[in-house]
Amino acid sequence: MSNHEKLALVGKQLRKLLAKEAASRGVEKVVMSFSDLGGFEVTVETLKPSGREKAVDVAGLLVADVTRDRSQKTKVNKKQTKNNAGGYVFKVSDETRVRRFLIMGTTGGAFYLSAKELTVENLVDLMKIIDQGNASMILQEIKEISLAGRNPKQEPVMSALAVCARYRTGQVKGEGYDSEPAKLYVEYLKAMHATALELITQVCRIPTHLFIFVDYCEKVAKHSANPKGSTGWGRAFRAAIRDWYATKSPRQIAMAITKYKQRGGWSHRDLFRLAHPALKYSADDDHYLEREQLFHYIAKGELKQRKRTYAQAELDQLAQKPTEKQMEKEQESWALELVETYKSFANCTDEYDVVAAIHKLGMVREHIPPELLNSVPIWKALLNGMPMNALIRNLAKMTAINVIDSDNVKSVCEQLTNAEAIYGSRIHPMQILVAHEQYNRGQGDKGKLAWAPNQKIVTALEKAFHISFKNVVPTGKRYCFAFDVSGSMTQEVLGTTISARTASVAMGMIGMKTEEHVEPVAFCDSLVEIPWEANDSDLEPPTAPADGLGEKVQEATYYGKIHPHEALLEYRKASGIHDAKLAVLGMCSNSFSIADPDEAGMMDFQGFDPCFPQMLSDFAMGRF
């Protein structure tokens, strides 16, 4: 039986046991808590009353027959449950809460775009789900969402994996586990930890992910520790970190330790210091000496003399004599040459030495010393074969220092509009739009970087925007897009250089071109239909009924007689579409709340991010 199968089995047993305990005590729910005597004991959970956050009225989102009975007292679907107001809604399941967290970083019905990092307090809901015996479900969702690339940000997935790997990890042995619930709970925690550690090599695909994961592991272990327990790295956790490096090829390790040196105060050397990785010699491993060299470099910051240069007497003194194949691989190693070259850059002043290394070893921007990042020859070398996302990200810098000139602008435009490259990158149209608006502005948001936009590049980005529509996977759902067309929509979206009008119209255009059934409407003082066709290509539709078009909501309006969440219930009742959903996008973050946190069919999005369209698609498909 695998660790995951064991976890699923023990979790099921724990859920039954806790339900039995709750029933015997006549309470709704019990949980496992730390005992004053050590170990765990069953205690009654103190439930806080739930309810909708303070909300504002926004009219024009949905049209319903408001003369009907709005009490919603009738249950029309077996999946519905009664909310605090006595109406029936689609309850947010634990699976939905977990998916929302992994994709958006929140388990509730509102997504707030923020530069703040997730804290341990953001993980409490996951810990509660774990304590209910559902860790198997969390880990399965982590694996599926991460491998499918459905999480636009890495922090939620890494922090969730850290919770499963280190929650109460110091309290799985010792005294206080005599009762049946405590014994079963400890067995459950051990299976959860083991299953989570097995996922590290699959989910933490690059060192940045690993560093984020380890950082959250430290925080979770301290937060969930019994004061009498330990939060140190145990044998299993150290082995899992060692395995991350051991499963990589020499090429992968070399690129990892030179391109991704550190993140959030963690470095490869820190992980080696705590995990104590050691290689076991095998004559069958032709790359053993390469790995040994790379591990030594991580720990000491330098490479050793290669075995091929040893005198025979020196080779004879080695406890483990390398094979000819191993010495040949070490001597001709691309990985070791990459590390040696990268290390030599610390004292490099000749930009053409760096150019030669880029052409020979495929070195990337992260390898280049900061003092040489204004070198035109170096950037031109990097430009050759630069991936689509990196190319778009560095257009401003390359224009500012005159890397893009009359000699190469044509080839750069061809790269930007290469349909195969765009499809292969899976870049979303909104990412290209944000890049287009930023580049066309000629000024960075931070720092002093400024440039004169090359109009050929601007035109190429516009073409790339339309080409990338094929990267959007249709949901097959029917939509009504309601746009706020008030004057406030001319304001720039928080944290970007684009207006709320441009962002919302672009999202509408993407929907019109990728979905078969879309009805666009606009609202300000009244609600009107928009005669906008799928083949319209301008971000300023000439038929717009106001100065601009924006997708809900720049500023709150108050003239409605029915709250949107009530209108959604009315719409479901009137149309017979009992799983209709409502998503509200606030282009500025003004702490509005429209979604009922207990309703699975409502979501608030505050702020703006290029990942929003994919989130909306997942929401429409019922993925969270």
C-alpha positions as CSV (number, residue, x, y, z in Angstrom):
1,M,0.0,0.0,0.0
2,S,1.4,3.4,-1.0
3,N,1.6,6.3,1.5
4,H,-1.2,8.1,-0.3
5,E,-3.5,5.0,-0.2
6,K,-2.7,4.6,3.5
7,L,-3.4,8.3,4.1
8,A,-6.8,8.0,2.3
9,L,-7.7,4.9,4.4
10,V,-6.6,6.3,7.8
11,G,-8.3,9.7,7.0
12,K,-11.6,7.9,6.3
13,Q,-11.3,6.1,9.6
14,L,-10.5,9.3,11.4
15,R,-13.5,11.1,9.9
16,K,-15.8,8.3,11.1
17,L,-14.3,8.3,14.6
18,L,-14.6,12.1,15.0
19,A,-18.2,12.0,13.7
20,K,-19.0,9.3,16.3
21,E,-17.3,11.3,19.1
22,A,-19.3,14.4,18.1
23,A,-22.6,12.5,18.1
24,S,-21.9,11.0,21.5
25,R,-21.3,14.5,22.9
26,G,-24.3,16.0,21.2
27,V,-22.3,18.6,19.3
28,E,-21.8,19.5,15.6
29,K,-18.1,19.0,15.4
30,V,-15.0,17.9,17.5
31,V,-11.4,18.3,16.7
32,M,-8.0,17.0,17.9
33,S,-6.1,19.4,20.1
34,F,-3.0,19.4,22.2
35,S,-3.4,17.9,25.6
36,D,-1.9,19.6,28.7
37,L,-0.4,16.2,29.5
38,G,1.2,15.9,26.1
39,G,-0.1,14.3,23.0
40,F,-3.6,14.9,21.6
41,E,-7.2,14.8,22.9
42,V,-10.6,15.2,21.4
43,T,-12.2,18.7,22.1
44,V,-15.3,20.5,21.0
45,E,-14.7,23.0,18.2
46,T,-15.8,26.5,18.9
47,L,-17.7,27.6,15.8
48,K,-17.7,31.3,14.9
49,P,-21.0,32.5,13.3
50,S,-20.5,32.9,9.6
51,G,-22.1,35.5,7.4
52,R,-21.6,37.8,4.4
53,E,-19.1,40.5,4.7
54,K,-20.3,44.1,4.5
55,A,-21.3,44.6,0.9
56,V,-22.3,47.4,-1.5
57,D,-25.1,47.4,-4.0
58,V,-24.1,47.3,-7.6
59,A,-26.9,47.4,-10.2
60,G,-27.0,46.1,-13.7
61,L,-25.1,42.9,-13.2
62,L,-28.1,40.6,-13.6
63,V,-31.6,41.1,-14.8
64,A,-34.4,39.2,-13.0
65,D,-38.1,39.4,-12.4
66,V,-38.0,41.2,-9.1
67,T,-41.8,40.8,-8.6
68,R,-41.3,37.2,-7.8
69,D,-41.0,35.9,-4.3
70,R,-37.4,36.7,-3.2
71,S,-37.4,34.6,-0.1
72,Q,-35.7,31.6,-1.8
73,K,-37.1,29.3,0.8
74,T,-37.6,26.5,-1.7
75,K,-34.9,23.9,-2.2
76,V,-34.6,23.3,-6.0
77,N,-31.5,21.2,-6.0
78,K,-30.3,18.4,-3.7
79,K,-26.9,20.0,-3.6
80,Q,-28.2,23.2,-2.1
81,T,-28.0,23.9,1.7
82,K,-29.8,26.6,3.8
83,N,-27.7,29.7,4.6
84,N,-27.9,31.9,7.6
85,A,-30.7,34.0,6.1
86,G,-32.8,31.0,5.5
87,G,-32.3,30.8,1.7
88,Y,-30.9,27.9,-0.2
89,V,-27.5,28.2,-1.8
90,F,-24.8,25.9,-3.3
91,K,-22.6,25.3,-0.3
92,V,-18.8,25.7,-0.8
93,S,-17.3,22.3,-0.3
94,D,-13.9,21.6,1.2
95,E,-12.7,20.6,-2.2
96,T,-13.7,24.0,-3.6
97,R,-12.1,25.8,-0.7
98,V,-8.8,24.0,-1.3
99,R,-8.9,24.6,-5.1
100,R,-9.6,28.3,-4.5
101,F,-6.7,28.5,-2.2
102,L,-4.3,26.7,-4.5
103,I,-5.3,28.9,-7.5
104,M,-6.0,32.2,-5.8
105,G,-4.4,32.1,-2.3
106,T,-7.8,32.4,-0.5
107,T,-10.4,29.9,0.6
108,G,-13.2,32.5,0.6
109,G,-15.4,34.1,-2.0
110,A,-13.2,37.2,-2.6
111,F,-9.8,37.5,-4.3
112,Y,-7.7,40.5,-3.3
113,L,-4.7,41.3,-5.5
114,S,-2.0,42.2,-3.1
115,A,1.8,42.3,-3.0
116,K,1.8,40.9,0.5
117,E,3.1,37.3,1.0
118,L,0.9,34.6,2.4
119,T,1.2,34.2,6.2
120,V,0.6,31.2,8.4
121,E,-2.7,32.8,9.3
122,N,-3.8,32.3,5.7
123,L,-3.3,28.6,6.1
124,V,-5.6,28.0,9.1
125,D,-8.5,26.9,6.9
126,L,-6.3,24.2,5.4
127,M,-5.2,23.1,8.8
128,K,-8.9,22.7,9.8
129,I,-9.6,20.6,6.8
130,I,-6.6,18.4,7.7
131,D,-7.9,18.0,11.2
132,Q,-11.2,16.7,9.7
133,G,-9.3,13.9,8.1
134,N,-9.2,15.3,4.5
135,A,-5.4,15.6,3.9
136,S,-5.6,13.0,1.1
137,M,-7.9,15.3,-0.9
138,I,-5.6,18.3,-0.3
139,L,-2.5,16.5,-1.6
140,Q,-4.4,15.1,-4.6
141,E,-5.5,18.7,-5.5
142,I,-2.0,20.0,-5.0
143,K,-0.6,17.4,-7.4
144,E,-3.3,17.8,-10.1
145,I,-3.4,21.6,-10.1
146,S,0.4,22.0,-10.0
147,L,1.2,19.5,-12.7
148,A,-1.5,21.0,-14.9
149,G,-0.1,24.5,-14.4
150,R,-3.5,25.9,-13.3
151,N,-1.9,27.9,-10.4
152,P,-0.8,31.3,-11.7
153,K,1.2,31.9,-8.5
154,Q,3.5,29.5,-6.8
155,E,3.2,30.6,-3.1
156,P,-0.3,29.0,-2.5
157,V,0.7,25.6,-3.8
158,M,4.1,25.6,-2.0
159,S,2.5,26.8,1.3
160,A,-0.2,24.2,1.1
161,L,2.4,21.4,0.5
162,A,4.4,22.8,3.4
163,V,1.3,22.5,5.7
164,C,0.9,18.8,4.7
165,A,4.6,18.1,5.2
166,R,5.2,19.9,8.5
167,Y,1.9,20.4,10.3
168,R,2.4,19.2,13.9
169,T,5.4,17.3,12.7
170,G,7.1,17.4,16.0
171,Q,4.2,15.8,17.9
172,V,4.0,12.4,16.2
173,K,5.9,10.5,18.9
174,G,6.1,10.6,22.6
175,E,3.6,10.3,25.4
176,G,-0.1,11.1,25.4
177,Y,-1.2,8.8,22.6
178,D,-3.0,6.1,24.6
179,S,-6.5,6.9,23.5
180,E,-7.9,5.4,20.2
181,P,-8.5,8.9,18.6
182,A,-5.0,10.1,19.5
183,K,-3.4,6.9,18.1
184,L,-5.3,7.1,14.9
185,Y,-4.7,10.9,14.5
186,V,-0.9,10.3,14.9
187,E,-1.0,7.5,12.3
188,Y,-2.9,9.9,10.0
189,L,-0.4,12.7,10.5
190,K,2.6,10.4,9.7
191,A,0.9,9.2,6.5
192,M,0.2,12.8,5.5
193,H,3.8,13.9,6.1
194,A,5.2,11.0,4.1
195,T,2.8,11.5,1.2
196,A,3.6,15.2,1.1
197,L,7.3,14.6,1.0
198,E,7.0,12.3,-1.9
199,L,5.5,15.2,-3.9
200,I,8.4,17.6,-3.5
201,T,10.3,16.5,-6.6
202,Q,7.1,16.7,-8.7
203,V,5.7,20.0,-7.4
204,C,9.0,21.9,-6.7
205,R,10.2,21.9,-10.2
206,I,12.8,24.7,-9.9
207,P,14.9,25.9,-6.9
208,T,12.7,28.9,-6.4
209,H,9.8,26.6,-5.7
210,L,12.0,24.6,-3.3
211,F,13.1,27.7,-1.4
212,I,9.5,28.9,-1.0
213,F,8.4,25.5,0.2
214,V,11.2,25.2,2.8
215,D,10.5,28.7,4.1
216,Y,6.8,27.9,4.6
217,C,7.8,24.6,6.2
218,E,9.8,26.4,8.9
219,K,6.8,28.8,9.5
220,V,4.2,26.0,9.7
221,A,6.4,23.8,12.0
222,K,6.8,26.7,14.5
223,H,3.1,27.8,14.3
224,S,1.7,24.3,14.8
225,A,4.2,23.1,17.4
226,N,3.4,22.0,20.9
227,P,5.6,24.1,23.2
228,K,7.1,20.9,24.4
229,G,7.7,19.6,20.9
230,S,10.5,19.9,18.3
231,T,10.5,21.9,15.1
232,G,13.8,20.6,13.7
233,W,14.4,18.8,10.5
234,G,13.7,15.1,10.9
235,R,15.3,12.3,9.1
236,A,12.4,12.0,6.5
237,F,12.4,15.7,5.7
238,R,16.2,15.8,5.3
239,A,16.0,12.7,3.0
240,A,13.3,14.4,0.9
241,I,15.5,17.5,0.3
242,R,18.4,15.3,-0.6
243,D,16.3,13.4,-3.1
244,W,15.4,16.7,-4.8
245,Y,19.0,17.1,-5.8
246,A,19.8,13.4,-6.3
247,T,17.0,13.0,-8.9
248,K,18.4,15.8,-11.0
249,S,20.9,15.3,-13.9
250,P,24.3,17.1,-13.7
251,R,23.0,19.6,-16.3
252,Q,19.9,20.3,-14.3
253,I,21.9,20.7,-11.1
254,A,24.4,23.0,-12.7
255,M,21.7,25.2,-14.2
256,A,19.8,25.2,-10.8
257,I,22.7,26.4,-8.7
258,T,23.9,29.1,-11.2
259,K,20.6,30.5,-12.4
260,Y,18.6,30.2,-9.1
261,K,21.1,31.0,-6.4
262,Q,18.7,32.0,-3.6
263,R,15.2,33.2,-2.7
264,G,13.7,34.6,0.5
265,G,16.9,34.2,2.5
266,W,17.4,30.6,1.5
267,S,20.3,29.3,-0.7
268,H,21.4,25.9,-1.9
269,R,24.2,25.9,0.7
270,D,21.6,26.5,3.5
271,L,19.7,23.4,2.4
272,F,22.8,21.3,2.2
273,R,23.9,22.5,5.7
274,L,20.5,21.3,7.1
275,A,19.9,18.2,4.9
276,H,23.5,16.9,4.9
277,P,23.3,15.3,1.4
278,A,25.8,12.5,0.7
279,L,26.3,10.6,-2.5
280,K,26.6,6.8,-2.5
281,Y,29.2,5.6,-4.8
282,S,28.1,3.4,-7.7
283,A,30.4,2.1,-10.5
284,D,27.2,2.0,-12.7
285,D,26.6,5.7,-12.4
286,D,28.7,7.2,-15.2
287,H,27.9,10.7,-13.9
288,Y,29.0,10.1,-10.3
289,L,32.0,12.3,-10.4
290,E,30.0,15.2,-11.9
291,R,27.5,15.0,-9.1
292,E,30.2,14.8,-6.5
293,Q,31.8,17.9,-7.9
294,L,28.6,19.8,-8.0
295,F,27.7,18.8,-4.5
296,H,31.1,20.0,-3.4
297,Y,30.6,23.3,-5.1
298,I,27.3,23.9,-3.4
299,A,28.9,23.2,0.0
300,K,32.3,24.9,-0.5
301,G,31.8,27.3,-3.4
302,E,34.5,25.8,-5.5
303,L,35.2,22.8,-7.8
304,K,37.9,20.2,-7.1
305,Q,40.7,18.9,-9.3
306,R,39.3,16.6,-12.0
307,K,40.3,12.9,-11.5
308,R,41.6,12.6,-15.1
309,T,44.5,15.0,-14.1
310,Y,45.4,12.8,-11.1
311,A,48.7,10.9,-11.2
312,Q,48.3,7.1,-11.1
313,A,49.7,7.0,-7.5
314,E,47.0,9.5,-6.4
315,L,44.2,7.4,-8.0
316,D,45.5,4.3,-6.3
317,Q,45.1,5.9,-2.9
318,L,41.4,6.7,-3.4
319,A,39.0,4.6,-1.3
320,Q,36.6,4.5,-4.2
321,K,38.4,4.2,-7.5
322,P,36.4,5.9,-10.4
323,T,35.9,4.1,-13.6
324,E,37.3,5.3,-16.9
325,K,33.8,6.2,-18.0
326,Q,33.2,8.3,-14.9
327,M,36.5,10.2,-15.4
328,E,35.7,10.8,-19.1
329,K,32.3,12.2,-18.2
330,E,33.8,14.5,-15.6
331,Q,36.6,15.7,-17.9
332,E,34.2,16.6,-20.7
333,S,31.3,17.7,-18.5
334,W,29.1,20.6,-19.8
335,A,27.7,21.0,-16.3
336,L,31.1,21.6,-14.7
337,E,32.2,24.0,-17.5
338,L,29.0,26.0,-16.9
339,V,29.8,26.3,-13.2
340,E,33.5,27.2,-13.9
341,T,32.5,29.8,-16.4
342,Y,29.8,31.3,-14.2
343,K,32.3,31.4,-11.3
344,S,34.8,33.2,-13.6
345,F,32.3,35.9,-14.3
346,A,32.9,37.4,-10.8
347,N,36.1,38.9,-12.1
348,C,35.2,39.3,-15.8
349,T,35.5,42.7,-17.4
350,D,35.6,41.7,-21.0
351,E,32.0,41.7,-22.4
352,Y,33.0,39.6,-25.4
353,D,34.2,36.7,-23.1
354,V,30.6,36.7,-21.8
355,V,29.2,36.8,-25.3
356,A,31.3,33.8,-26.2
357,A,30.1,31.9,-23.1
358,I,26.5,32.7,-24.0
359,H,26.9,31.3,-27.5
360,K,28.8,28.2,-26.3
361,L,26.9,27.3,-23.1
362,G,23.5,28.9,-23.6
363,M,23.8,31.1,-20.6
364,V,20.9,33.3,-19.7
365,R,20.3,36.7,-18.2
366,E,20.4,35.4,-14.6
367,H,24.0,34.3,-15.2
368,I,25.3,37.7,-16.2
369,P,27.0,39.9,-13.6
370,P,24.9,43.0,-12.8
371,E,27.6,45.4,-13.9
372,L,27.5,44.0,-17.4
373,L,23.8,44.1,-17.9
374,N,24.0,47.4,-19.9
375,S,26.2,45.8,-22.5
376,V,24.7,45.9,-26.0
377,P,26.8,43.0,-27.3
378,I,25.7,40.8,-24.4
379,W,22.0,41.6,-24.8
380,K,22.3,40.9,-28.6
381,A,23.8,37.5,-27.8
382,L,21.0,36.8,-25.3
383,L,18.4,37.9,-27.8
384,N,19.2,35.1,-30.2
385,G,16.8,32.3,-29.3
386,M,15.3,34.1,-26.2
387,P,12.0,32.4,-25.1
388,M,8.8,34.3,-25.8
389,N,8.0,35.3,-22.2
390,A,11.6,36.5,-21.6
391,L,11.6,38.4,-24.8
392,I,8.4,40.3,-24.0
393,R,9.6,40.9,-20.4
394,N,12.9,42.5,-21.6
395,L,11.7,44.6,-24.5
396,A,11.8,47.8,-22.6
397,K,15.4,47.2,-21.3
398,M,16.7,46.3,-24.8
399,T,15.0,49.3,-26.4
400,A,16.4,51.7,-23.7
401,I,20.0,50.7,-24.3
402,N,19.6,50.5,-28.1
403,V,19.9,46.7,-28.4
404,I,17.0,46.8,-30.8
405,D,18.0,48.8,-33.9
406,S,17.4,49.1,-37.6
407,D,19.5,46.0,-38.2
408,N,17.6,43.6,-36.0
409,V,14.1,45.1,-35.4
410,K,12.7,43.0,-38.2
411,S,13.9,39.7,-36.7
412,V,12.6,40.8,-33.3
413,C,9.2,41.5,-34.7
414,E,9.2,38.1,-36.4
415,Q,10.0,36.5,-33.1
416,L,7.2,38.4,-31.4
417,T,4.6,37.4,-34.0
418,N,5.8,33.8,-34.5
419,A,2.6,31.9,-34.0
420,E,4.3,28.6,-33.1
421,A,6.4,30.3,-30.4
422,I,3.3,32.1,-29.0
423,Y,1.3,28.8,-28.9
424,G,4.3,27.0,-27.4
425,S,4.7,29.6,-24.6
426,R,1.0,29.4,-23.7
427,I,1.2,33.1,-23.0
428,H,-2.2,34.6,-22.3
429,P,-3.5,37.6,-24.4
430,M,-3.8,39.7,-21.2
431,Q,-0.1,39.3,-20.5
432,I,0.7,40.6,-24.0
433,L,-1.7,43.5,-23.6
434,V,-0.1,44.6,-20.3
435,A,3.3,44.4,-21.9
436,H,2.0,46.3,-25.0
437,E,0.6,49.2,-22.8
438,Q,3.8,49.3,-20.7
439,Y,6.1,49.3,-23.6
440,N,4.1,52.0,-25.5
441,R,4.2,54.2,-22.5
442,G,8.0,54.4,-22.6
443,Q,8.4,54.6,-18.8
444,G,8.8,52.0,-16.2
445,D,6.7,51.9,-13.0
446,K,9.8,51.7,-10.8
447,G,13.3,53.0,-11.2
448,K,14.5,55.4,-13.8
449,L,14.3,53.3,-16.9
450,A,12.8,55.2,-19.9
451,W,12.8,54.5,-23.6
452,A,11.5,55.7,-26.9
453,P,9.0,53.0,-28.1
454,N,9.8,51.5,-31.4
455,Q,6.5,51.6,-33.4
456,K,7.4,48.4,-35.2
457,I,7.6,46.7,-31.9
458,V,4.3,48.2,-30.8
459,T,2.6,46.9,-33.9
460,A,4.2,43.5,-33.5
461,L,2.8,43.3,-29.9
462,E,-0.7,44.2,-31.2
463,K,-0.4,41.3,-33.7
464,A,0.9,39.0,-31.0
465,F,-2.1,39.9,-28.8
466,H,-4.6,38.7,-31.4
467,I,-2.5,35.6,-32.4
468,S,-2.5,34.6,-28.7
469,F,-6.3,34.3,-28.6
470,K,-5.8,30.6,-29.6
471,N,-4.0,30.0,-26.3
472,V,-7.3,30.6,-24.6
473,V,-9.3,27.3,-24.1
474,P,-13.1,27.9,-24.6
475,T,-15.2,26.8,-21.7
476,G,-18.4,26.2,-23.8
477,K,-20.4,28.2,-21.2
478,R,-22.9,31.0,-21.9
479,Y,-21.9,34.4,-20.6
480,C,-23.4,37.8,-20.0
481,F,-20.6,40.4,-19.7
482,A,-21.8,43.5,-17.9
483,F,-19.5,46.6,-18.3
484,D,-19.4,49.7,-16.1
485,V,-19.2,52.6,-18.6
486,S,-18.9,55.4,-16.1
487,G,-16.3,58.1,-16.3
488,S,-14.2,56.5,-13.5
489,M,-13.2,53.7,-15.9
490,T,-10.6,56.0,-17.5
491,Q,-8.5,55.7,-14.4
492,E,-5.4,53.4,-14.5
493,V,-5.8,50.0,-13.0
494,L,-4.0,49.7,-9.7
495,G,-0.4,48.4,-10.2
496,T,-0.5,48.7,-14.1
497,T,-0.2,51.3,-16.8
498,I,-3.5,50.4,-18.5
499,S,-6.9,52.0,-17.8
500,A,-9.8,50.1,-16.3
501,R,-11.6,50.6,-19.6
502,T,-8.9,49.0,-21.7
503,A,-8.5,46.1,-19.4
504,S,-12.2,45.3,-19.2
505,V,-12.7,45.7,-23.0
506,A,-9.8,43.4,-23.7
507,M,-11.3,40.8,-21.4
508,G,-14.6,41.2,-23.2
509,M,-12.9,40.9,-26.6
510,I,-11.1,37.7,-25.5
511,G,-14.4,36.2,-24.4
512,M,-16.2,37.2,-27.6
513,K,-13.6,35.6,-29.7
514,T,-13.2,32.4,-27.8
515,E,-16.7,31.6,-26.5
516,E,-19.7,30.8,-28.7
517,H,-22.4,32.4,-26.6
518,V,-21.7,35.9,-25.1
519,E,-24.1,38.7,-24.5
520,P,-22.4,42.1,-23.7
521,V,-24.3,44.8,-21.9
522,A,-23.3,48.1,-20.3
523,F,-24.5,49.9,-17.2
524,C,-24.2,53.4,-15.8
525,D,-27.5,55.1,-15.1
526,S,-29.3,52.2,-16.9
527,L,-28.7,48.9,-18.5
528,V,-28.3,48.6,-22.3
529,E,-27.2,46.0,-24.8
530,I,-24.0,46.5,-26.7
531,P,-24.0,45.7,-30.5
532,W,-20.5,44.3,-30.3
533,E,-19.6,41.4,-32.6
534,A,-16.9,38.7,-32.2
535,N,-14.9,40.0,-35.2
536,D,-14.5,43.5,-33.7
537,S,-10.8,44.0,-33.2
538,D,-10.5,47.5,-31.7
539,L,-10.1,48.0,-27.9
540,E,-12.4,51.1,-28.4
541,P,-15.7,49.6,-30.0
542,P,-17.3,52.5,-32.0
543,T,-20.7,51.3,-30.8
544,A,-19.9,51.7,-27.1
545,P,-22.7,53.7,-25.4
546,A,-20.3,55.7,-23.3
547,D,-16.8,57.1,-23.3
548,G,-15.3,53.7,-22.5
549,L,-16.2,50.2,-21.8
550,G,-15.2,48.4,-18.6
551,E,-16.0,45.2,-17.0
552,K,-17.4,45.8,-13.5
553,V,-16.4,47.5,-11.3
554,Q,-14.2,50.6,-10.9
555,E,-16.3,52.4,-8.3
556,A,-19.4,51.2,-6.4
557,T,-22.8,52.4,-7.6
558,Y,-25.9,52.5,-5.3
559,Y,-29.1,52.9,-7.3
560,G,-30.1,49.2,-7.4
561,K,-33.1,47.9,-5.5
562,I,-31.8,44.4,-5.3
563,H,-28.4,43.2,-4.1
564,P,-26.4,41.3,-6.8
565,H,-26.3,38.1,-4.7
566,E,-30.1,38.3,-4.4
567,A,-30.4,39.0,-8.1
568,L,-28.3,35.8,-8.8
569,L,-30.8,33.8,-6.8
570,E,-33.7,35.4,-8.7
571,Y,-32.0,34.7,-12.0
572,R,-31.5,31.0,-11.1
573,K,-35.2,30.7,-10.1
574,A,-36.5,32.6,-13.2
575,S,-34.2,30.9,-15.7
576,G,-34.1,27.4,-14.3
577,I,-30.3,27.4,-14.5
578,H,-29.7,26.5,-10.9
579,D,-25.9,26.5,-11.1
580,A,-25.6,30.0,-12.7
581,K,-22.6,31.9,-11.4
582,L,-21.7,35.5,-10.8
583,A,-18.2,36.9,-10.9
584,V,-17.5,40.6,-10.1
585,L,-14.2,42.2,-11.1
586,G,-13.2,45.4,-9.3
587,M,-10.5,47.1,-11.2
588,C,-9.6,49.1,-8.1
589,S,-9.2,47.5,-4.7
590,N,-11.7,49.3,-2.5
591,S,-12.6,46.4,-0.2
592,F,-16.0,45.8,-1.7
593,S,-17.7,42.5,-1.1
594,I,-20.6,41.1,-3.1
595,A,-20.1,37.4,-3.0
596,D,-21.7,35.3,-0.3
597,P,-18.8,33.4,1.3
598,D,-21.1,30.3,1.7
599,E,-22.1,30.4,-1.9
600,A,-20.1,28.3,-4.4
601,G,-21.4,30.2,-7.4
602,M,-20.2,33.7,-6.5
603,M,-16.7,35.3,-6.6
604,D,-15.3,38.8,-6.1
605,F,-12.0,39.7,-7.8
606,Q,-10.4,42.9,-6.5
607,G,-7.5,44.6,-8.4
608,F,-6.3,43.3,-11.7
609,D,-3.8,40.7,-12.9
610,P,-3.2,39.0,-16.3
611,C,-4.0,35.7,-14.6
612,F,-7.6,36.8,-13.9
613,P,-9.1,35.5,-17.2
614,Q,-7.8,32.0,-16.5
615,M,-9.2,32.2,-12.9
616,L,-12.6,33.3,-14.4
617,S,-12.5,30.3,-16.8
618,D,-11.7,27.9,-13.9
619,F,-14.5,29.4,-11.9
620,A,-17.0,29.2,-14.8
621,M,-16.1,25.5,-15.2
622,G,-16.7,24.8,-11.6
623,R,-13.0,23.9,-10.9
624,F,-13.1,26.0,-7.7
